[in-house]
Amino acid sequence: MKTPEKSEVETLKVQCEGGDGALGHPRVYLNLSEKNKVECPYCGHLFVLKEGAKVSGAH
Ligand SMILES: [Zn+2]
């Protein structure tokens, strides 16, 4: 079993296609606004909001 990937991002909206090869999946859009992180339901890729990222609406 492969360890899920993790990415630091600077926006509250990301898209994931699962990477390459067998891990690929239909492109989905994910929203980090709830917990400043979100896990892709397809591939388990974890997206975390980068510390200090400028996000409109925060604060
Ligand atoms: Zn994914």
N, CA, C, O and the ligand as a Tripos MOL2 file, in Angstrom:
@<TRIPOS>MOLECULE
protein
  237   235    60     0     0
PROTEIN
NO_CHARGES

@<TRIPOS>ATOM
      1 N           0.8410   -1.1970    0.0000 N.3       1 MET1
      2 CA          0.0000    0.0000    0.0000 C.3       1 MET1
      3 C           0.8690    1.2360    0.0000 C.2       1 MET1
      4 O           1.8160    1.3570    0.7780 O.2       1 MET1
      5 N           0.5340    2.1360   -0.8730 N.am      2 LYS2
      6 CA          1.3490    3.3300   -1.0480 C.3       2 LYS2
      7 C           0.9590    4.3930   -0.0250 C.2       2 LYS2
      8 O          -0.2200    4.5930    0.2670 O.2       2 LYS2
      9 N           1.9550    5.0580    0.5010 N.am      3 THR3
     10 CA          1.6780    6.1560    1.4170 C.3       3 THR3
     11 C           1.0890    7.3290    0.6450 C.2       3 THR3
     12 O           1.6350    7.7480   -0.3750 O.2       3 THR3
     13 N          -0.0210    7.8510    1.1340 N.am      4 PRO4
     14 CA         -0.6360    8.9870    0.4350 C.3       4 PRO4
     15 C           0.3120   10.1630    0.3390 C.2       4 PRO4
     16 O           1.1080   10.4190    1.2420 O.2       4 PRO4
     17 N           0.2120   10.8580   -0.7490 N.am      5 GLU5
     18 CA          1.0520   12.0260   -0.9550 C.3       5 GLU5
     19 C           0.5080   13.2020   -0.1740 C.2       5 GLU5
     20 O          -0.6560   13.2230    0.2270 O.2       5 GLU5
     21 N           1.3630   14.1680    0.0290 N.am      6 LYS6
     22 CA          0.9440   15.3760    0.7220 C.3       6 LYS6
     23 C           1.5090   16.5820   -0.0010 C.2       6 LYS6
     24 O           2.6750   16.6050   -0.3950 O.2       6 LYS6
     25 N           0.6590   17.5820   -0.1670 N.am      7 SER7
     26 CA          1.1030   18.7890   -0.8410 C.3       7 SER7
     27 C           0.7600   20.0030   -0.0050 C.2       7 SER7
     28 O          -0.2980   20.0670    0.6200 O.2       7 SER7
     29 N           1.6580   20.9560   -0.0020 N.am      8 GLU8
     30 CA          1.3370   22.2410    0.5910 C.3       8 GLU8
     31 C           0.9060   23.1750   -0.5230 C.2       8 GLU8
     32 O           1.5920   23.3100   -1.5360 O.2       8 GLU8
     33 N          -0.2290   23.8150   -0.3300 N.am      9 VAL9
     34 CA         -0.7560   24.6860   -1.3660 C.3       9 VAL9
     35 C          -1.0330   26.0600   -0.7720 C.2       9 VAL9
     36 O          -1.0800   26.2290    0.4470 O.2       9 VAL9
     37 N          -1.2110   27.0270   -1.6430 N.am     10 GLU10
     38 CA         -1.4040   28.3970   -1.1790 C.3      10 GLU10
     39 C          -2.7790   28.9330   -1.5380 C.2      10 GLU10
     40 O          -3.0380   30.1310   -1.4170 O.2      10 GLU10
     41 N          -3.6430   28.0620   -1.9730 N.am     11 THR11
     42 CA         -5.0070   28.4710   -2.2740 C.3      11 THR11
     43 C          -5.9830   27.5240   -1.5940 C.2      11 THR11
     44 O          -5.6330   26.3990   -1.2350 O.2      11 THR11
     45 N          -7.2070   27.9950   -1.4250 N.am     12 LEU12
     46 CA         -8.2150   27.1700   -0.7670 C.3      12 LEU12
     47 C          -8.8900   26.2210   -1.7380 C.2      12 LEU12
     48 O          -9.6660   25.3530   -1.3370 O.2      12 LEU12
     49 N          -8.5900   26.3920   -3.0190 N.am     13 LYS13
     50 CA         -9.1730   25.4800   -3.9940 C.3      13 LYS13
     51 C          -8.0560   24.7900   -4.7620 C.2      13 LYS13
     52 O          -7.1580   25.4370   -5.3000 O.2      13 LYS13
     53 N          -8.1280   23.4960   -4.8020 N.am     14 VAL14
     54 CA         -7.1310   22.7400   -5.5380 C.3      14 VAL14
     55 C          -7.8460   21.7260   -6.4220 C.2      14 VAL14
     56 O          -9.0180   21.4100   -6.2180 O.2      14 VAL14
     57 N          -7.1240   21.2400   -7.3850 N.am     15 GLN15
     58 CA         -7.6740   20.1610   -8.1820 C.3      15 GLN15
     59 C          -6.7270   18.9860   -8.1350 C.2      15 GLN15
     60 O          -5.5120   19.1540   -8.0270 O.2      15 GLN15
     61 N          -7.2880   17.8010   -8.2180 N.am     16 CYS16
     62 CA         -6.4730   16.6020   -8.1430 C.3      16 CYS16
     63 C          -6.9000   15.6390   -9.2340 C.2      16 CYS16
     64 O          -8.0860   15.4330   -9.4930 O.2      16 CYS16
     65 N          -5.9040   15.0660   -9.8540 N.am     17 GLU17
     66 CA         -6.1770   14.0400  -10.8680 C.3      17 GLU17
     67 C          -5.5200   12.7230  -10.4900 C.2      17 GLU17
     68 O          -5.5120   11.7630  -11.2610 O.2      17 GLU17
     69 N          -4.9780   12.7060   -9.2990 N.am     18 GLY18
     70 CA         -4.4160   11.4490   -8.8090 C.3      18 GLY18
     71 C          -3.0140   11.1400   -9.3040 C.2      18 GLY18
     72 O          -2.5060   10.0410   -9.0840 O.2      18 GLY18
     73 N          -2.3940   12.0850   -9.9590 N.am     19 GLY19
     74 CA         -1.0400   11.8280  -10.4300 C.3      19 GLY19
     75 C          -1.0360   11.0080  -11.6980 C.2      19 GLY19
     76 O          -1.9560   11.0860  -12.5120 O.2      19 GLY19
     77 N           0.0060   10.2250  -11.8550 N.am     20 ASP20
     78 CA          0.1720    9.5420  -13.1320 C.3      20 ASP20
     79 C          -0.1540    8.0570  -13.0520 C.2      20 ASP20
     80 O          -0.2950    7.4890  -11.9690 O.2      20 ASP20
     81 N          -0.2680    7.4600  -14.1920 N.am     21 GLY21
     82 CA         -0.4300    6.0160  -14.2980 C.3      21 GLY21
     83 C          -1.6900    5.5010  -13.6340 C.2      21 GLY21
     84 O          -2.7620    6.0930  -13.7630 O.2      21 GLY21
     85 N          -1.5540    4.4020  -12.9260 N.am     22 ALA22
     86 CA         -2.7080    3.7180  -12.3410 C.3      22 ALA22
     87 C          -3.3770    4.5360  -11.2470 C.2      22 ALA22
     88 O          -4.5210    4.2740  -10.8750 O.2      22 ALA22
     89 N          -2.6640    5.5170  -10.7410 N.am     23 LEU23
     90 CA         -3.2330    6.3090   -9.6590 C.3      23 LEU23
     91 C          -4.1830    7.3780  -10.1560 C.2      23 LEU23
     92 O          -4.8540    8.0300   -9.3570 O.2      23 LEU23
     93 N          -4.2500    7.5660  -11.4590 N.am     24 GLY24
     94 CA         -5.0700    8.6310  -12.0070 C.3      24 GLY24
     95 C          -6.5450    8.4290  -11.7320 C.2      24 GLY24
     96 O          -7.0240    7.3060  -11.5730 O.2      24 GLY24
     97 N          -7.2530    9.5470  -11.6820 N.am     25 HIS25
     98 CA         -8.7040    9.4920  -11.5090 C.3      25 HIS25
     99 C          -9.2840   10.7510  -12.1450 C.2      25 HIS25
    100 O          -8.5450   11.6790  -12.4760 O.2      25 HIS25
    101 N         -10.6050   10.7850  -12.3180 N.am     26 PRO26
    102 CA        -11.2060   11.9920  -12.9080 C.3      26 PRO26
    103 C         -10.8440   13.2210  -12.0910 C.2      26 PRO26
    104 O         -10.7480   13.1630  -10.8650 O.2      26 PRO26
    105 N         -10.6490   14.3180  -12.7790 N.am     27 ARG27
    106 CA        -10.2550   15.5370  -12.0840 C.3      27 ARG27
    107 C         -11.3590   15.9920  -11.1320 C.2      27 ARG27
    108 O         -12.5260   16.1060  -11.5090 O.2      27 ARG27
    109 N         -10.9610   16.2420   -9.9070 N.am     28 VAL28
    110 CA        -11.9090   16.7470   -8.9160 C.3      28 VAL28
    111 C         -11.3630   18.0380   -8.3200 C.2      28 VAL28
    112 O         -10.1540   18.2590   -8.2400 O.2      28 VAL28
    113 N         -12.2920   18.8700   -7.9110 N.am     29 TYR29
    114 CA        -11.9280   20.1160   -7.2650 C.3      29 TYR29
    115 C         -12.2080   20.0020   -5.7720 C.2      29 TYR29
    116 O         -13.2780   19.5600   -5.3520 O.2      29 TYR29
    117 N         -11.2360   20.4040   -4.9970 N.am     30 LEU30
    118 CA        -11.3370   20.2500   -3.5490 C.3      30 LEU30
    119 C         -11.2060   21.6060   -2.8800 C.2      30 LEU30
    120 O         -10.5160   22.4970   -3.3730 O.2      30 LEU30
    121 N         -11.8770   21.7440   -1.7570 N.am     31 ASN31
    122 CA        -11.9130   23.0110   -1.0400 C.3      31 ASN31
    123 C         -11.3220   22.8370    0.3550 C.2      31 ASN31
    124 O         -11.7460   21.9740    1.1240 O.2      31 ASN31
    125 N         -10.3380   23.6720    0.6630 N.am     32 LEU32
    126 CA         -9.6450   23.5190    1.9340 C.3      32 LEU32
    127 C         -10.2300   24.3850    3.0410 C.2      32 LEU32
    128 O          -9.7210   24.3900    4.1620 O.2      32 LEU32
    129 N         -11.2810   25.1090    2.7370 N.am     33 SER33
    130 CA        -11.6780   26.1880    3.6270 C.3      33 SER33
    131 C         -12.1490   25.7090    5.0040 C.2      33 SER33
    132 O         -12.1270   26.4830    5.9610 O.2      33 SER33
    133 N         -12.5640   24.4790    5.1160 N.am     34 GLU34
    134 CA        -13.0910   24.0310    6.4010 C.3      34 GLU34
    135 C         -12.0080   23.8840    7.4650 C.2      34 GLU34
    136 O         -12.1200   24.4230    8.5660 O.2      34 GLU34
    137 N         -10.9850   23.1610    7.1210 N.am     35 LYS35
    138 CA         -9.9410   22.8810    8.1130 C.3      35 LYS35
    139 C          -8.5580   23.2880    7.6200 C.2      35 LYS35
    140 O          -7.5380   22.9150    8.2010 O.2      35 LYS35
    141 N          -8.5450   24.0640    6.5300 N.am     36 ASN36
    142 CA         -7.2670   24.4220    5.9160 C.3      36 ASN36
    143 C          -6.5160   23.1900    5.4280 C.2      36 ASN36
    144 O          -5.3010   23.2170    5.2360 O.2      36 ASN36
    145 N          -7.2540   22.1290    5.2340 N.am     37 LYS37
    146 CA         -6.6670   20.9520    4.6120 C.3      37 LYS37
    147 C          -7.7930   20.0960    4.0770 C.2      37 LYS37
    148 O          -8.9330   20.1870    4.5350 O.2      37 LYS37
    149 N          -7.4690   19.2760    3.1170 N.am     38 VAL38
    150 CA         -8.4930   18.4040    2.5610 C.3      38 VAL38
    151 C          -7.8080   17.1830    1.9620 C.2      38 VAL38
    152 O          -6.6820   17.2470    1.4680 O.2      38 VAL38
    153 N          -8.5210   16.0850    2.0240 N.am     39 GLU39
    154 CA         -7.9710   14.8550    1.4830 C.3      39 GLU39
    155 C          -8.7720   14.4450    0.2660 C.2      39 GLU39
    156 O         -10.0020   14.4150    0.3060 O.2      39 GLU39
    157 N          -8.0920   14.1360   -0.7940 N.am     40 CYS40
    158 CA         -8.7810   13.7120   -1.9970 C.3      40 CYS40
    159 C          -9.5040   12.3810   -1.7490 C.2      40 CYS40
    160 O          -8.8920   11.4080   -1.3070 O.2      40 CYS40
    161 N         -10.8060   12.3490   -2.0360 N.am     41 PRO41
    162 CA        -11.5700   11.1240   -1.7940 C.3      41 PRO41
    163 C         -11.1910    9.9840   -2.7340 C.2      41 PRO41
    164 O         -11.4800    8.8200   -2.4540 O.2      41 PRO41
    165 N         -10.5480   10.3200   -3.8420 N.am     42 TYR42
    166 CA        -10.1620    9.2820   -4.8030 C.3      42 TYR42
    167 C          -8.8370    8.6260   -4.4370 C.2      42 TYR42
    168 O          -8.7450    7.4030   -4.3250 O.2      42 TYR42
    169 N          -7.8250    9.4450   -4.2550 N.am     43 CYS43
    170 CA         -6.4810    8.8880   -4.1180 C.3      43 CYS43
    171 C          -5.8740    9.1220   -2.7470 C.2      43 CYS43
    172 O          -4.7860    8.6240   -2.4580 O.2      43 CYS43
    173 N          -6.5690    9.8790   -1.8930 N.am     44 GLY44
    174 CA         -6.0580   10.0780   -0.5500 C.3      44 GLY44
    175 C          -4.9740   11.1300   -0.4400 C.2      44 GLY44
    176 O          -4.3810   11.3210    0.6210 O.2      44 GLY44
    177 N          -4.7220   11.8080   -1.5430 N.am     45 HIS45
    178 CA         -3.7110   12.8560   -1.5230 C.3      45 HIS45
    179 C          -4.1500   13.9680   -0.5760 C.2      45 HIS45
    180 O          -5.2660   14.4790   -0.6640 O.2      45 HIS45
    181 N          -3.2510   14.3260    0.3240 N.am     46 LEU46
    182 CA         -3.5910   15.3310    1.3170 C.3      46 LEU46
    183 C          -3.0660   16.6990    0.8740 C.2      46 LEU46
    184 O          -1.8840   16.8650    0.5730 O.2      46 LEU46
    185 N          -3.9620   17.6530    0.8420 N.am     47 PHE47
    186 CA         -3.5870   19.0260    0.5260 C.3      47 PHE47
    187 C          -3.6910   19.8540    1.8000 C.2      47 PHE47
    188 O          -4.7240   19.8740    2.4690 O.2      47 PHE47
    189 N          -2.6040   20.5310    2.1160 N.am     48 VAL48
    190 CA         -2.5620   21.3340    3.3350 C.3      48 VAL48
    191 C          -2.2540   22.7710    2.9560 C.2      48 VAL48
    192 O          -1.3750   23.0410    2.1380 O.2      48 VAL48
    193 N          -2.9940   23.6860    3.5660 N.am     49 LEU49
    194 CA         -2.7400   25.0950    3.2890 C.3      49 LEU49
    195 C          -1.3970   25.4890    3.8680 C.2      49 LEU49
    196 O          -1.0940   25.2380    5.0350 O.2      49 LEU49
    197 N          -0.6130   26.1050    3.0270 N.am     50 LYS50
    198 CA          0.7210   26.5070    3.4470 C.3      50 LYS50
    199 C           0.6300   27.5730    4.5320 C.2      50 LYS50
    200 O          -0.1840   28.4930    4.4500 O.2      50 LYS50
    201 N           1.4590   27.4380    5.5250 N.am     51 GLU51
    202 CA          1.4420   28.4080    6.6100 C.3      51 GLU51
    203 C           1.8440   29.7670    6.0890 C.2      51 GLU51
    204 O           2.8450   29.9130    5.3880 O.2      51 GLU51
    205 N           1.0450   30.7650    6.4440 N.am     52 GLY52
    206 CA          1.3580   32.1080    5.9930 C.3      52 GLY52
    207 C           0.8030   32.4460    4.6270 C.2      52 GLY52
    208 O           1.0160   33.5470    4.1200 O.2      52 GLY52
    209 N           0.0930   31.5050    4.0290 N.am     53 ALA53
    210 CA         -0.4810   31.7620    2.7170 C.3      53 ALA53
    211 C          -1.5280   32.8550    2.8120 C.2      53 ALA53
    212 O          -2.3190   32.9020    3.7540 O.2      53 ALA53
    213 N          -1.5190   33.7130    1.8420 N.am     54 LYS54
    214 CA         -2.5030   34.7840    1.8240 C.3      54 LYS54
    215 C          -3.8120   34.2550    1.2440 C.2      54 LYS54
    216 O          -3.8960   33.8900    0.0710 O.2      54 LYS54
    217 N          -4.8110   34.2250    2.0900 N.am     55 VAL55
    218 CA         -6.1020   33.7320    1.6480 C.3      55 VAL55
    219 C          -7.1560   34.7940    1.9230 C.2      55 VAL55
    220 O          -7.3290   35.2330    3.0600 O.2      55 VAL55
    221 N          -7.8280   35.1830    0.9150 N.am     56 SER56
    222 CA         -8.8700   36.1770    1.1060 C.3      56 SER56
    223 C          -9.9930   35.5860    1.9520 C.2      56 SER56
    224 O         -10.4060   34.4450    1.7440 O.2      56 SER56
    225 N         -10.4710   36.3560    2.8860 N.am     57 GLY57
    226 CA        -11.5510   35.8780    3.7090 C.3      57 GLY57
    227 C         -11.0820   35.3550    5.0590 C.2      57 GLY57
    228 O         -11.8740   35.2560    5.9960 O.2      57 GLY57
    229 N          -9.8160   35.0250    5.1650 N.am     58 ALA58
    230 CA         -9.3020   34.5660    6.4500 C.3      58 ALA58
    231 C          -9.1830   35.7540    7.3990 C.2      58 ALA58
    232 O          -8.8750   36.8670    6.9740 O.2      58 ALA58
    233 N          -9.4180   35.5220    8.6260 N.am     59 HIS59
    234 CA         -9.3800   36.5310    9.6880 C.3      59 HIS59
    235 C         -10.5730   37.4490    9.6380 C.2      59 HIS59
    236 O         -10.6910   38.3540   10.4640 O.2      59 HIS59
    237 ZN         -6.7170   12.6250   -6.0260 Zn       60 ZN60
@<TRIPOS>BOND
     1     1     2 1
     2     2     3 1
     3     3     4 2
     4     3     5 am
     5     5     6 1
     6     6     7 1
     7     7     8 2
     8     7     9 am
     9     9    10 1
    10    10    11 1
    11    11    12 2
    12    11    13 am
    13    13    14 1
    14    14    15 1
    15    15    16 2
    16    15    17 am
    17    17    18 1
    18    18    19 1
    19    19    20 2
    20    19    21 am
    21    21    22 1
    22    22    23 1
    23    23    24 2
    24    23    25 am
    25    25    26 1
    26    26    27 1
    27    27    28 2
    28    27    29 am
    29    29    30 1
    30    30    31 1
    31    31    32 2
    32    31    33 am
    33    33    34 1
    34    34    35 1
    35    35    36 2
    36    35    37 am
    37    37    38 1
    38    38    39 1
    39    39    40 2
    40    39    41 am
    41    41    42 1
    42    42    43 1
    43    43    44 2
    44    43    45 am
    45    45    46 1
    46    46    47 1
    47    47    48 2
    48    47    49 am
    49    49    50 1
    50    50    51 1
    51    51    52 2
    52    51    53 am
    53    53    54 1
    54    54    55 1
    55    55    56 2
    56    55    57 am
    57    57    58 1
    58    58    59 1
    59    59    60 2
    60    59    61 am
    61    61    62 1
    62    62    63 1
    63    63    64 2
    64    63    65 am
    65    65    66 1
    66    66    67 1
    67    67    68 2
    68    67    69 am
    69    69    70 1
    70    70    71 1
    71    71    72 2
    72    71    73 am
    73    73    74 1
    74    74    75 1
    75    75    76 2
    76    75    77 am
    77    77    78 1
    78    78    79 1
    79    79    80 2
    80    79    81 am
    81    81    82 1
    82    82    83 1
    83    83    84 2
    84    83    85 am
    85    85    86 1
    86    86    87 1
    87    87    88 2
    88    87    89 am
    89    89    90 1
    90    90    91 1
    91    91    92 2
    92    91    93 am
    93    93    94 1
    94    94    95 1
    95    95    96 2
    96    95    97 am
    97    97    98 1
    98    98    99 1
    99    99   100 2
   100    99   101 am
   101   101   102 1
   102   102   103 1
   103   103   104 2
   104   103   105 am
   105   105   106 1
   106   106   107 1
   107   107   108 2
   108   107   109 am
   109   109   110 1
   110   110   111 1
   111   111   112 2
   112   111   113 am
   113   113   114 1
   114   114   115 1
   115   115   116 2
   116   115   117 am
   117   117   118 1
   118   118   119 1
   119   119   120 2
   120   119   121 am
   121   121   122 1
   122   122   123 1
   123   123   124 2
   124   123   125 am
   125   125   126 1
   126   126   127 1
   127   127   128 2
   128   127   129 am
   129   129   130 1
   130   130   131 1
   131   131   132 2
   132   131   133 am
   133   133   134 1
   134   134   135 1
   135   135   136 2
   136   135   137 am
   137   137   138 1
   138   138   139 1
   139   139   140 2
   140   139   141 am
   141   141   142 1
   142   142   143 1
   143   143   144 2
   144   143   145 am
   145   145   146 1
   146   146   147 1
   147   147   148 2
   148   147   149 am
   149   149   150 1
   150   150   151 1
   151   151   152 2
   152   151   153 am
   153   153   154 1
   154   154   155 1
   155   155   156 2
   156   155   157 am
   157   157   158 1
   158   158   159 1
   159   159   160 2
   160   159   161 am
   161   161   162 1
   162   162   163 1
   163   163   164 2
   164   163   165 am
   165   165   166 1
   166   166   167 1
   167   167   168 2
   168   167   169 am
   169   169   170 1
   170   170   171 1
   171   171   172 2
   172   171   173 am
   173   173   174 1
   174   174   175 1
   175   175   176 2
   176   175   177 am
   177   177   178 1
   178   178   179 1
   179   179   180 2
   180   179   181 am
   181   181   182 1
   182   182   183 1
   183   183   184 2
   184   183   185 am
   185   185   186 1
   186   186   187 1
   187   187   188 2
   188   187   189 am
   189   189   190 1
   190   190   191 1
   191   191   192 2
   192   191   193 am
   193   193   194 1
   194   194   195 1
   195   195   196 2
   196   195   197 am
   197   197   198 1
   198   198   199 1
   199   199   200 2
   200   199   201 am
   201   201   202 1
   202   202   203 1
   203   203   204 2
   204   203   205 am
   205   205   206 1
   206   206   207 1
   207   207   208 2
   208   207   209 am
   209   209   210 1
   210   210   211 1
   211   211   212 2
   212   211   213 am
   213   213   214 1
   214   214   215 1
   215   215   216 2
   216   215   217 am
   217   217   218 1
   218   218   219 1
   219   219   220 2
   220   219   221 am
   221   221   222 1
   222   222   223 1
   223   223   224 2
   224   223   225 am
   225   225   226 1
   226   226   227 1
   227   227   228 2
   228   227   229 am
   229   229   230 1
   230   230   231 1
   231   231   232 2
   232   231   233 am
   233   233   234 1
   234   234   235 1
   235   235   236 2
@<TRIPOS>SUBSTRUCTURE
     1 MET1         2 RESIDUE 1 A MET
     2 LYS2         6 RESIDUE 1 A LYS
     3 THR3        10 RESIDUE 1 A THR
     4 PRO4        14 RESIDUE 1 A PRO
     5 GLU5        18 RESIDUE 1 A GLU
     6 LYS6        22 RESIDUE 1 A LYS
     7 SER7        26 RESIDUE 1 A SER
     8 GLU8        30 RESIDUE 1 A GLU
     9 VAL9        34 RESIDUE 1 A VAL
    10 GLU10       38 RESIDUE 1 A GLU
    11 THR11       42 RESIDUE 1 A THR
    12 LEU12       46 RESIDUE 1 A LEU
    13 LYS13       50 RESIDUE 1 A LYS
    14 VAL14       54 RESIDUE 1 A VAL
    15 GLN15       58 RESIDUE 1 A GLN
    16 CYS16       62 RESIDUE 1 A CYS
    17 GLU17       66 RESIDUE 1 A GLU
    18 GLY18       70 RESIDUE 1 A GLY
    19 GLY19       74 RESIDUE 1 A GLY
    20 ASP20       78 RESIDUE 1 A ASP
    21 GLY21       82 RESIDUE 1 A GLY
    22 ALA22       86 RESIDUE 1 A ALA
    23 LEU23       90 RESIDUE 1 A LEU
    24 GLY24       94 RESIDUE 1 A GLY
    25 HIS25       98 RESIDUE 1 A HIS
    26 PRO26      102 RESIDUE 1 A PRO
    27 ARG27      106 RESIDUE 1 A ARG
    28 VAL28      110 RESIDUE 1 A VAL
    29 TYR29      114 RESIDUE 1 A TYR
    30 LEU30      118 RESIDUE 1 A LEU
    31 ASN31      122 RESIDUE 1 A ASN
    32 LEU32      126 RESIDUE 1 A LEU
    33 SER33      130 RESIDUE 1 A SER
    34 GLU34      134 RESIDUE 1 A GLU
    35 LYS35      138 RESIDUE 1 A LYS
    36 ASN36      142 RESIDUE 1 A ASN
    37 LYS37      146 RESIDUE 1 A LYS
    38 VAL38      150 RESIDUE 1 A VAL
    39 GLU39      154 RESIDUE 1 A GLU
    40 CYS40      158 RESIDUE 1 A CYS
    41 PRO41      162 RESIDUE 1 A PRO
    42 TYR42      166 RESIDUE 1 A TYR
    43 CYS43      170 RESIDUE 1 A CYS
    44 GLY44      174 RESIDUE 1 A GLY
    45 HIS45      178 RESIDUE 1 A HIS
    46 LEU46      182 RESIDUE 1 A LEU
    47 PHE47      186 RESIDUE 1 A PHE
    48 VAL48      190 RESIDUE 1 A VAL
    49 LEU49      194 RESIDUE 1 A LEU
    50 LYS50      198 RESIDUE 1 A LYS
    51 GLU51      202 RESIDUE 1 A GLU
    52 GLY52      206 RESIDUE 1 A GLY
    53 ALA53      210 RESIDUE 1 A ALA
    54 LYS54      214 RESIDUE 1 A LYS
    55 VAL55      218 RESIDUE 1 A VAL
    56 SER56      222 RESIDUE 1 A SER
    57 GLY57      226 RESIDUE 1 A GLY
    58 ALA58      230 RESIDUE 1 A ALA
    59 HIS59      234 RESIDUE 1 A HIS
    60 ZN60       237 GROUP 0 **** ****
